[in-house]
Amino acid sequence: MNHELKIVQTADGSNTIFNSQVGENYHSHHGALQESRHVFVESGLKHFLLTNKNDNVSIMEVGFGTGLNFLLSADYCTAENIQLDYTGIEAYPLTTEMIGQTGYNEYVTPALWDTFIHNYPEALQKQVNLNTTSQLQIAHCKLLDFQSDKQYDVIYFDAFAVVYQPEMWDEAAIAHTLKFLKPGGVFVTYAITGNLKRTIKSLGLRVEKAPGAPGKREMLRASRTWI
Ligand SMILES: C[S@@+](CC[C@H](N)C(=O)[O-])C[C@H]1O[C@@H](n2cnc3c(N)ncnc32)[C@H](O)[C@@H]1O
């Protein structure tokens, strides 16, 4: 995938990146910030923590991109004193310079932003401690090449839409992703289609329609309920 990237503004005033090669934004044009907060932080992370009163949580994200989902999650966990172990998977990492141009520093504490931007290149090589509560590692590989012994409490699935990258949503990709979900863990994504629901159900998970981010009626949340 050739990176032909441009910063563009979305309807809530926050920026996203338009990839002209793919023909798609990194976030909803209705609002990058509100999508990230609603789909991933509220419906994924906070939903998990509500039912699992943990002082630690592990998150895996498919499609790390700008790191907005990580930043908002780490900001919340830092404020709540929750230990966060975060792994992003990203086949085509953005440059630090491009991430620096997103304006996402406005949405998190200056200390978190500074340590994120400073440590981003290293996080592409190994796990780094960003502050006393947040650890980040970004696996520079394609989803299907990602391997780990770890399983995660929450999975954020933030691939480009199925019309642009159908191979990210087929059974092989979803089954591979769900191998890394702990029993009791929660998978969230911004989209919901009949195919996706059927695939996830056939893998034994409980599928739930949750209210979507502004501009989308519904999103999908799935839980791995068996042990
Ligand atoms: C919708 S964007 C993700 C937005 C990101 N979560 C953010 O907040 O900026 C999809 C991301 O998936 C990445 N990607 C594309 N193909 C991939 C693959 N096969 N494996 C892993 N990541 C991939 C893209 O480079 C892009 O960063």
The ligand as a Gaussian input file, in Angstrom:
#p B3LYP/6-31G(d) Opt

LIG

0 1
 C       -8.967000       2.683000       9.577000
 S       -7.217000       2.849000       9.680000
 C       -6.883000       2.760000      11.406000
 C       -7.047000       4.001000      12.180000
 C       -6.329000       3.966000      13.490000
 N       -6.895000       3.041000      14.442000
 C       -6.264000       5.358000      14.035000
 O       -6.881000       5.638000      15.074000
 O       -5.588000       6.171000      13.425000
 C       -6.679000       1.207000       9.228000
 C       -5.231000       0.917000       9.528000
 O       -4.939000      -0.442000       9.191000
 C       -3.643000      -0.492000       8.616000
 N       -3.542000      -1.740000       7.834000
 C       -3.854000      -1.935000       6.525000
 N       -3.674000      -3.231000       6.196000
 C       -3.219000      -3.860000       7.298000
 C       -2.858000      -5.214000       7.580000
 N       -2.923000      -6.181000       6.652000
 N       -2.439000      -5.509000       8.822000
 C       -2.360000      -4.544000       9.784000
 N       -2.695000      -3.248000       9.567000
 C       -3.133000      -2.919000       8.349000
 C       -3.560000       0.778000       7.822000
 O       -2.232000       1.131000       7.517000
 C       -4.247000       1.775000       8.754000
 O       -3.343000       2.351000       9.650000

